[in-house]
């Protein structure tokens, strides 16, 4: 038998034989069924708050199913669902998006009622709170009517054309262009490459409504639909509701031929280069694709994916170890741990890394060497055991925390659509434990040998003057490695286990507090404080925010911009003698997230962890509060790359900086240092600034929120934080700290960007007096303005897709109200749309809202606040902010009571007071129009 054939057989046996005949058991709590008309349903009861319910309608109809003359109409049909159906016609209720029934359900479009179109499906989502049987039945009736009874009124369809085109315009930018390039490589040789979801401009402008109706009638049919219900559910009752709502739906047209999902054979190697005038980052992306040997929900497929995930993690761990070396040619290796399903029956593996310097060849040589090393020799046994043990522990952590119903519903819908296995957290943990002893070093080698047989695609994202990678470069590297394979490596090549250094033990003393159930505060022996909000209803990860006073507006001329740069260099260099790559790898393996930040008046660290991993998160926080390794070589690299970074910038980021500069008296908050300022910064100065921010102990407040045990959290604080020594004086706080907007009107235009896209920002400023009640009123006014402007510009003019309105009731350095209104639009119409926006705002300021408008906004706000009161992340943000402002933490919960007291007269008074002056205008137009 030839060697290649022997290897192929070995790979097949190693990857598939342990579970070829073993089916994967589905979560026994999942109830699945099918109606007589072919519609499928899935009901999953989950523990959580009473009345919380997630509904999904998945229709197997997307852009792939469009005829050439229908390109973009799958997405247009999704839009038309919110314009009215047979049983639920459209209305003019402000803010309802045209459907009064959504208001009755307590849903606002975007936050609680949404839809998304993809290549092969369209999904409609409802998130209900306090879902009574009546409310649940009504929501299912709406989804059923959307699935078969859309009216698609010609005038509504005509009005939505411009909105969809503006949605396309809004998404255009650097990230969009990078995504298009990656999708072009990913889907080359398939129909996917010719079916971008947004469609064709000519079709969107000119296709008659009859074509949208024809698509809807042909593809929205019961046998292509799945209804998913997750949360606090009575199974028998909901089954009857689904049957009643969807059972009578029938197909309305013959089923067209299904589109091909096949991919043409690919060359063994493909190399592409992408350069963008707004991009200064360098990156290389390597990808492989294969066709699945079995259905993804079969045991053999799950076993292989499990093995592949560990083999990929091993590669990243090795590359992270390489990246720690002083002269390493790579930085930030990343890889999705396992395959990603990109089409039915087809998966992709993707690895990315940043080359150090302009030449990507040394970085690519390093990466391909490690891949070949694993392909030839496999891994060390200790490496594999460590990676598997980490995943078992992660599975245990996931099993112990309460799952968010919305996340569960999205994942379940995805799994059912693509026939992925659906297991409970307990089943996943048991599977990890069952398979762990079966995994061997030979499996790692087999995975990488199988990858070696797949076509490889390489995408270089580069700067214009960087040397181009080509196929010859990659082919030469691979050929040389085949001719002379690398050695197995030695002990230093493996990622060592790390143990974070503990400080001396300290203690915690309670601080008397009252008024907030589940809340407590303690003072640690080094002066730090910790506050914990523990409630069993919090779902998902535990949240942590460590904050202290002192931010960007406190920086003097001496240390201007040094806060951000010291944080950046500390994250790249590491802390407490521990390399950043080791810390990052350790954190990812434990599913920890903890990032430092500096804002206008506050700095600190923010993150989260599975509840069972909270101890690891405290250990990581302890390390990141200690002296960092700010390295001269990294500072030199930043200085070297700074001129290119200043020449090339994402247009919308540049526009945000432009607004800060011209709209705030502290305009350098959003700016970056000049090259001269950067040259004046030294390692000792940056280290001193970092210790000033993170070395002082007495001003710190640690906030922990989640379904946690408060006393256990306090013990963690005593173990990891209370013994930290004082290492720096607290930042000097400026008397003029905080955001101070510039008063008066004006017109400021920035020429930036290569897309045919304009962005408009209107800034309203007025004196104000801060109070908890008026802070809520400011939120309402922002929503009222957004709805009025959106009514004018989207529903009447079809000139925008979405309007953002951000109100701020400022307290420092002076009390003031500030409102930013922002949207993207045709750059040639910005002045016209600015005038329309100003007219809409002025009309609202003069007459106030109608009772209907105010009731709608109040209902939305109350619903959002009730949801926030059940959300750990929202509480962590609120508690940490109230500490920094010396506000009562009870105010966040009292918001419901305060909102009920707000009168229409007071809102009308504030509107007249805050929005009667002309705004300051900021416009971004493409340079080509200047």
Long-range contacts (C-beta under 8 A, 24 or more apart in sequence): 7-449, 8-453, 10-446, 10-449, 11-446, 11-449, 11-450, 14-442, 14-443, 14-446, 15-303, 15-304, 15-307, 15-443, 15-446, 15-447, 15-450, 16-293, 16-294, 16-300, 16-303, 16-304, 18-303, 18-435, 18-438, 19-299, 19-300, 19-302, 19-303, 20-299, 20-300, 21-299, 22-299, 23-298, 23-299, 24-297, 24-298, 24-299, 24-302, 24-421, 24-423, 25-423, 25-427, 26-421, 26-422, 26-423, 27-422, 27-423, 27-424, 27-427, 28-424, 29-424, 30-412, 30-422, 31-235, 31-239, 33-239, 35-222, 35-242, 35-243, 35-246, 35-247, 36-247, 37-222, 37-223, 37-246, 37-247, 37-248, 37-249, 37-250, 38-221, 38-222, 38-223, 39-222, 39-223, 39-225, 39-226, 39-227, 39-246, 39-247, 39-249, 40-225, 40-226, 40-227, 40-416, 41-226, 41-227, 41-228, 41-229, 41-239, 41-242, 41-246, 42-226, 42-227, 42-228, 42-229, 42-412, 42-416, 43-228, 43-229, 43-230, 43-233, 43-235, 43-238, 43-239, 44-228, 44-229, 44-230, 44-233, 44-408, 44-409, 44-412, 45-231, 45-232, 45-233, 45-235, 46-230, 46-231, 46-232, 46-403, 46-405, 46-408, 47-402, 48-231, 48-232, 48-402, 48-405, 48-537, 48-539, 49-129, 49-232, 49-537, 49-870, 50-232, 51-128, 51-129, 51-130, 51-131, 51-132, 51-232, 52-128, 52-129, 52-131, 52-231, 52-232, 52-405, 52-870, 53-127, 53-128, 53-131, 53-136, 53-139, 53-229, 53-230, 53-231, 53-232, 53-233, 53-405, 54-125, 54-126, 54-127, 54-128, 54-228, 54-229, 54-230, 54-231, 54-405, 54-406, 54-408, 54-409, 55-125, 55-126, 55-127, 55-128, 55-136, 55-139, 55-140, 55-143, 55-227, 55-228, 55-229, 55-409, 56-123, 56-124, 56-125, 56-126, 56-226, 56-227, 56-228, 56-229, 56-230, 56-409, 56-410, 56-412, 56-413, 57-123, 57-124, 57-143, 57-146, 57-147, 57-225, 57-226, 57-227, 57-228, 58-121, 58-122, 58-123, 58-225, 58-226, 58-227, 58-228, 58-413, 58-416, 58-417, 59-121, 59-122, 59-123, 59-124, 59-147, 59-219, 59-220, 59-224, 59-225, 60-120, 60-121, 60-219, 60-224, 60-225, 60-417, 61-121, 61-122, 61-215, 61-219, 61-220, 61-224, 62-117, 62-118, 62-119, 62-120, 62-121, 62-122, 62-197, 63-117, 63-118, 63-119, 63-195, 63-196, 63-197, 63-199, 64-119, 64-120, 64-191, 64-192, 64-195, 64-259, 64-261, 65-120, 65-215, 65-218, 65-219, 65-256, 65-258, 65-259, 66-195, 66-199, 66-215, 67-215, 69-203, 69-207, 69-211, 70-203, 70-207, 70-211, 70-212, 70-214, 70-215, 71-195, 71-199, 71-200, 71-203, 72-164, 72-198, 72-199, 72-200, 72-203, 72-204, 72-207, 73-199, 73-203, 73-207, 73-211, 73-212, 73-215, 74-117, 74-122, 74-197, 74-199, 74-215, 74-219, 75-117, 75-164, 75-197, 75-198, 75-199, 76-157, 76-160, 76-161, 76-164, 76-199, 76-204, 76-212, 77-122, 77-150, 77-152, 77-212, 77-215, 77-216, 77-220, 78-115, 78-116, 78-117, 78-122, 78-124, 79-160, 79-163, 79-164, 80-150, 80-152, 80-156, 80-157, 80-160, 80-212, 81-115, 81-124, 81-146, 81-150, 82-109, 82-113, 82-115, 83-150, 83-151, 83-152, 83-153, 83-156, 83-157, 83-160, 84-150, 84-151, 84-153, 84-156, 85-142, 85-145, 85-146, 85-149, 85-150, 85-151, 86-145, 86-149, 86-150, 86-151, 87-141, 87-145, 87-149, 88-142, 88-145, 89-151, 90-153, 90-156, 93-852, 93-856, 94-787, 94-788, 94-791, 94-850, 94-852, 94-853, 94-856, 95-783, 95-787, 95-853, 95-856, 95-857, 95-860, 96-856, 98-156, 98-795, 99-142, 101-138, 101-142, 102-142, 103-856, 103-859, 104-138, 105-135, 105-138, 105-139, 105-142, 106-130, 106-135, 106-859, 106-863, 108-860, 108-863, 108-864, 111-864, 112-863, 117-197, 118-197, 119-192, 119-195, 119-197, 119-343, 120-261, 120-343, 120-344, 120-417, 121-417, 123-413, 125-409, 125-410, 127-406, 128-231, 129-863, 129-866, 129-867, 131-231, 131-232, 133-237, 136-238, 136-241, 137-241, 137-244, 137-245, 140-227, 140-241, 140-242, 140-245, 140-246, 141-245, 143-227, 143-245, 144-245, 144-246, 144-249, 147-220, 147-222, 147-225, 147-246, 147-249, 148-220, 148-249, 148-250, 148-252, 150-216, 152-209, 152-212, 152-213, 152-216, 154-209, 157-209, 157-212, 158-209, 159-795, 159-798, 160-798, 161-204, 161-205, 161-798, 162-797, 162-798, 162-799, 163-794, 163-798, 163-800, 163-801, 164-198, 164-204, 164-801, 165-201, 165-204, 165-205, 166-798, 166-799, 166-800, 166-801, 166-824, 166-825, 166-826, 167-198, 167-801, 167-802, 168-198, 168-201, 168-204, 169-755, 169-756, 169-757, 169-801, 169-824, 169-825, 169-826, 170-757, 170-800, 170-801, 170-802, 170-823, 170-824, 171-198, 172-755, 172-756, 172-757, 173-278, 173-650, 173-651, 173-652, 173-753, 173-755, 173-757, 174-276, 174-278, 174-279, 174-650, 174-651, 177-276, 178-274, 178-276, 178-279, 178-461, 181-272, 181-274, 181-459, 182-285, 182-459, 185-270, 185-272, 185-287, 185-457, 185-459, 186-287, 186-289, 186-342, 186-348, 187-263, 187-342, 187-343, 188-263, 188-264, 188-266, 188-270, 189-263, 189-264, 189-265, 189-266, 190-260, 190-261, 190-262, 190-263, 190-264, 190-343, 191-259, 191-260, 191-261, 192-343, 214-253, 217-252, 217-253, 218-253, 218-254, 218-255, 218-256, 219-256, 221-251, 221-252, 221-255, 222-246, 222-249, 222-250, 222-251, 223-251, 225-249, 226-413, 226-416, 226-417, 228-409, 228-412, 228-413, 228-416, 230-405, 230-408, 230-409, 230-412, 231-405, 231-409, 261-343, 261-344, 261-345, 261-346, 263-289, 263-291, 263-343, 263-346, 266-455, 266-457, 267-455, 268-455, 268-456, 269-455, 269-456, 269-458, 269-471, 269-474, 269-475, 269-478, 270-455, 270-456, 270-457, 270-458, 270-471, 271-457, 271-458, 271-459, 271-460, 271-469, 271-470, 271-471, 271-473, 271-474, 272-457, 272-458, 272-459, 272-460, 273-459, 273-460, 273-462, 273-468, 273-469, 274-459, 274-460, 274-461, 274-462, 275-461, 275-462, 275-463, 275-464, 275-466, 276-461, 277-464, 277-648, 277-754, 278-648, 278-649, 278-650, 278-651, 278-753, 278-754, 279-461, 279-463, 279-648, 279-650, 280-463, 280-641, 280-644, 280-645, 280-647, 280-648, 280-649, 281-354, 281-461, 282-354, 282-355, 282-358, 282-360, 282-461, 282-462, 282-463, 282-466, 283-352, 283-353, 283-354, 283-355, 283-460, 283-461, 284-352, 284-353, 284-354, 284-355, 284-360, 284-363, 284-364, 284-367, 284-458, 284-459, 284-460, 284-461, 284-469, 285-350, 285-351, 285-352, 285-458, 285-459, 285-461, 286-350, 286-351, 286-352, 286-367, 286-456, 286-457, 286-458, 286-459, 287-348, 287-349, 287-350, 287-351, 287-456, 287-457, 287-459, 288-348, 288-349, 288-451, 288-454, 288-455, 288-456, 288-457, 289-342, 289-346, 289-347, 289-348, 289-349, 289-454, 289-455, 289-457, 290-346, 290-347, 290-450, 290-454, 291-345, 291-346, 292-345, 292-346, 292-347, 295-419, 296-341, 296-418, 296-419, 296-420, 296-421, 297-419, 297-420, 297-421, 302-421, 302-431, 303-435, 305-338, 305-339, 306-338, 306-431, 306-432, 306-435, 307-439, 307-443, 307-444, 307-446, 307-447, 308-338, 308-339, 308-349, 308-447, 309-337, 309-338, 309-391, 310-337, 310-384, 310-387, 310-388, 310-391, 310-439, 310-444, 311-374, 311-379, 311-443, 311-444, 311-447, 311-448, 312-336, 312-337, 312-338, 312-349, 312-351, 312-447, 313-337, 313-387, 313-589, 314-374, 314-379, 314-383, 314-384, 314-387, 314-444, 315-351, 315-370, 315-371, 315-374, 315-448, 316-351, 316-585, 317-383, 317-387, 317-495, 317-585, 318-370, 318-373, 318-374, 318-493, 318-494, 318-495, 319-353, 319-366, 319-367, 319-370, 320-495, 320-581, 320-582, 320-584, 320-585, 321-493, 321-494, 321-495, 321-581, 322-366, 322-370, 323-581, 324-579, 324-581, 324-582, 326-633, 328-356, 328-366, 329-355, 329-356, 329-357, 329-362, 329-363, 329-365, 329-366, 330-354, 330-355, 330-356, 330-363, 330-366, 330-367, 331-355, 331-356, 333-367, 341-418, 341-420, 344-418, 349-451, 356-637, 358-462, 358-463, 358-465, 358-466, 358-467, 359-466, 359-467, 360-460, 360-462, 360-466, 360-467, 360-469, 361-467, 361-469, 361-473, 361-477, 364-458, 364-469, 364-473, 364-474, 364-477, 365-477, 368-474, 368-477, 368-478, 368-481, 369-481, 369-486, 371-448, 371-451, 371-452, 372-478, 372-481, 372-482, 372-485, 372-486, 373-485, 373-486, 373-487, 373-488, 373-489, 374-444, 374-445, 374-448, 375-445, 375-448, 375-449, 375-451, 375-452, 376-445, 376-485, 376-486, 376-488, 377-445, 377-487, 377-488, 377-489, 378-441, 378-442, 378-443, 378-444, 378-445, 378-448, 379-441, 379-444, 379-445, 380-441, 380-494, 381-441, 382-494, 383-494, 383-495, 384-439, 384-440, 384-441, 384-444, 386-495, 386-497, 387-589, 388-432, 388-436, 388-439, 389-436, 390-589, 390-590, 391-432, 392-429, 392-432, 392-433, 392-436, 393-590, 394-589, 394-590, 394-591, 394-610, 395-425, 395-428, 395-429, 395-432, 396-429, 396-612, 397-591, 397-610, 397-611, 397-612, 397-613, 398-425, 398-428, 398-429, 398-610, 399-425, 399-426, 399-428, 399-429, 400-610, 400-611, 400-612, 401-539, 401-540, 401-541, 401-610, 401-611, 401-612, 401-707, 402-538, 402-539, 402-540, 402-707, 403-539, 403-540, 404-539, 404-540, 405-539, 407-540, 463-644, 463-648, 495-582, 495-585, 496-582, 498-578, 498-582, 498-583, 498-586, 500-576, 500-578, 500-586, 500-619, 500-620, 500-622, 500-623, 501-576, 501-577, 501-578, 501-623, 502-619, 502-622, 502-719, 502-720, 502-723, 503-622, 503-720, 503-721, 503-723, 503-724, 503-725, 504-723, 505-718, 505-719, 505-722, 505-723, 506-718, 506-721, 506-722, 506-723, 507-718, 507-722, 508-714, 508-717, 508-718, 508-722, 515-890, 516-889, 516-890, 516-893, 518-710, 519-889, 520-710, 522-714, 522-717, 524-717, 524-718, 524-721, 524-722, 525-722, 525-723, 526-697, 526-698, 526-721, 526-722, 526-723, 526-724, 526-725, 526-726, 527-697, 527-698, 527-699, 527-700, 528-697, 528-698, 528-700, 528-701, 528-702, 528-717, 528-721, 528-722, 528-724, 529-700, 529-701, 529-702, 530-701, 530-702, 530-703, 530-704, 530-713, 530-714, 530-717, 530-721, 531-701, 531-702, 531-703, 531-704, 531-879, 531-883, 531-889, 532-703, 532-704, 532-705, 532-708, 532-710, 532-713, 532-714, 533-703, 533-704, 533-705, 533-875, 533-879, 534-705, 534-706, 534-707, 534-708, 534-709, 534-710, 534-713, 535-707, 536-707, 537-707, 537-870, 538-705, 538-706, 538-707, 538-870, 538-871, 538-872, 538-875, 539-707, 539-870, 539-872, 540-872, 541-608, 541-609, 541-610, 541-611, 541-706, 541-872, 542-608, 542-609, 542-610, 542-611, 542-614, 542-617, 542-704, 542-705, 542-706, 542-707, 542-708, 542-872, 543-607, 543-608, 543-703, 543-704, 543-705, 543-706, 543-872, 543-873, 543-875, 543-876, 544-594, 544-605, 544-606, 544-607, 544-608, 544-609, 544-614, 544-617, 544-618, 544-621, 544-702, 544-703, 544-704, 544-876, 545-604, 545-605, 545-606, 545-607, 545-702, 545-703, 545-876, 545-877, 545-879, 545-880, 546-604, 546-605, 546-606, 546-621, 546-625, 546-700, 546-701, 546-702, 546-703, 547-602, 547-603, 547-604, 547-700, 547-701, 547-703, 547-880, 547-883, 547-884, 548-602, 548-603, 548-604, 548-693, 548-696, 548-699, 548-700, 548-701, 548-730, 548-731, 549-601, 549-602, 549-699, 549-730, 549-731, 549-733, 549-884, 550-601, 550-602, 550-603, 550-692, 550-693, 550-699, 550-730, 550-731, 550-732, 550-733, 551-598, 551-599, 551-600, 551-601, 551-602, 551-603, 551-737, 552-598, 552-599, 552-600, 552-666, 552-668, 552-669, 553-600, 553-601, 553-666, 553-669, 553-734, 553-736, 553-737, 553-738, 553-739, 554-601, 554-731, 554-732, 554-733, 554-734, 554-737, 556-732, 556-734, 559-685, 559-689, 560-668, 560-673, 560-677, 561-668, 561-671, 561-672, 561-673, 561-677, 561-681, 562-681, 562-685, 562-686, 562-689, 563-598, 563-603, 563-689, 563-693, 564-598, 565-638, 565-673, 565-678, 565-681, 565-686, 566-628, 566-630, 566-686, 566-687, 566-689, 566-690, 566-693, 567-596, 567-597, 567-598, 567-690, 567-693, 568-638, 569-628, 569-630, 569-631, 569-634, 569-635, 569-638, 569-686, 570-596, 570-624, 570-628, 570-629, 570-630, 570-690, 571-595, 571-596, 572-631, 572-634, 573-628, 573-629, 573-630, 573-631, 573-634, 574-628, 574-629, 575-623, 575-624, 575-626, 575-627, 575-628, 575-629, 576-623, 576-626, 576-627, 577-629, 578-623, 579-629, 580-629, 583-620, 583-623, 586-620, 587-620, 590-616, 592-616, 592-617, 592-620, 594-620, 594-621, 594-624, 596-624, 596-694, 598-693, 600-666, 600-669, 600-737, 600-738, 600-739, 601-737, 601-738, 601-812, 601-884, 602-884, 603-693, 603-694, 603-731, 604-700, 604-880, 606-876, 608-873, 611-706, 611-707, 611-708, 614-704, 614-706, 614-708, 614-712, 614-713, 614-716, 615-716, 618-716, 618-717, 618-719, 618-720, 618-721, 619-720, 621-702, 621-720, 621-721, 622-720, 622-721, 622-724, 624-694, 625-694, 625-695, 625-721, 625-724, 626-724, 626-727, 627-687, 627-690, 627-691, 627-695, 627-727, 628-687, 628-690, 630-683, 630-686, 630-687, 630-690, 631-683, 632-683, 635-681, 635-683, 635-686, 638-678, 639-675, 639-678, 639-679, 642-675, 642-678, 643-675, 646-672, 646-675, 651-752, 651-753, 651-754, 651-755, 651-924, 652-753, 652-759, 652-924, 654-750, 654-752, 655-750, 655-752, 655-759, 655-761, 655-922, 655-924, 658-748, 658-750, 658-752, 658-922, 658-924, 659-761, 659-763, 659-820, 659-922, 662-742, 662-746, 662-748, 662-920, 662-922, 663-741, 663-742, 663-763, 663-920, 663-922, 664-739, 664-740, 664-741, 664-742, 665-740, 665-741, 665-742, 666-736, 666-738, 666-739, 666-740, 669-739, 688-728, 691-727, 691-728, 692-728, 692-729, 692-730, 692-731, 693-728, 693-731, 694-728, 695-726, 695-727, 695-728, 696-726, 696-727, 696-728, 696-729, 696-730, 696-731, 697-724, 697-725, 697-726, 698-726, 698-730, 699-730, 701-880, 701-883, 701-884, 703-876, 703-879, 703-880, 703-883, 704-876, 705-872, 705-873, 705-875, 705-876, 705-879, 706-872, 707-872, 735-813, 736-813, 737-812, 737-813, 738-810, 738-811, 738-812, 738-813, 739-808, 739-810, 739-812, 739-818, 740-810, 740-813, 740-814, 740-816, 741-765, 741-810, 741-816, 741-818, 742-920, 744-920, 745-917, 745-918, 745-919, 745-920, 745-921, 746-920, 746-921, 747-920, 747-921, 747-923, 748-920, 748-921, 748-922, 748-923, 749-922, 749-923, 749-924, 749-925, 750-922, 750-923, 750-924, 750-925, 751-924, 751-925, 751-926, 751-927, 751-929, 751-930, 752-924, 752-925, 752-926, 752-927, 753-924, 753-925, 753-926, 753-927, 754-926, 754-927, 754-928, 755-926, 756-826, 756-827, 756-926, 757-824, 757-827, 757-926, 758-824, 758-825, 758-826, 758-827, 758-828, 758-829, 758-830, 758-923, 758-924, 758-925, 758-926, 759-822, 759-823, 759-824, 759-825, 759-923, 759-924, 760-821, 760-822, 760-823, 760-824, 760-825, 760-830, 760-833, 760-834, 760-837, 760-921, 760-922, 760-923, 760-924, 761-820, 761-821, 761-822, 761-921, 761-922, 761-923, 762-820, 762-821, 762-822, 762-834, 762-837, 762-838, 762-841, 762-919, 762-920, 762-921, 762-922, 763-818, 763-819, 763-820, 763-919, 763-920, 763-921, 763-922, 764-817, 764-818, 764-819, 764-821, 764-841, 764-914, 764-915, 764-917, 764-919, 765-816, 765-817, 765-818, 765-917, 765-920, 766-816, 766-817, 766-913, 766-914, 766-915, 766-916, 766-917, 767-815, 767-816, 767-817, 768-809, 768-810, 768-815, 768-816, 768-817, 768-913, 768-914, 769-815, 770-809, 770-810, 770-811, 770-815, 772-887, 772-891, 772-894, 772-895, 772-898, 773-898, 773-901, 773-902, 774-809, 774-910, 775-809, 776-861, 776-895, 776-898, 776-899, 776-902, 777-902, 777-906, 777-907, 777-910, 778-807, 778-808, 778-809, 778-817, 778-910, 779-807, 779-861, 780-854, 780-857, 780-858, 780-861, 780-902, 780-907, 781-807, 781-819, 781-907, 781-910, 781-911, 781-914, 781-915, 782-806, 782-807, 782-819, 783-857, 783-860, 783-861, 784-844, 784-849, 784-853, 784-854, 784-857, 784-907, 784-911, 785-819, 785-821, 785-840, 785-841, 785-844, 785-915, 786-821, 787-853, 787-856, 787-857, 788-840, 788-841, 788-843, 788-844, 789-821, 789-823, 789-837, 789-840, 789-841, 791-840, 792-836, 792-837, 792-839, 792-840, 793-823, 793-825, 793-833, 793-836, 793-837, 797-833, 797-836, 799-825, 799-826, 799-829, 799-833, 800-824, 800-825, 800-833, 811-885, 817-910, 817-914, 819-914, 819-915, 821-919, 827-925, 827-926, 827-929, 828-929, 830-923, 830-925, 831-923, 834-921, 834-923, 838-918, 838-919, 841-915, 841-919, 842-915, 842-916, 844-911, 844-915, 845-911, 845-912, 845-914, 845-915, 845-916, 846-912, 846-916, 848-904, 848-907, 848-908, 848-911, 848-912, 849-904, 849-907, 849-908, 849-911, 851-904, 854-904, 854-907, 858-899, 858-902, 861-899, 862-896, 862-899, 865-895, 865-896, 865-899, 866-896, 868-892, 869-893, 869-896
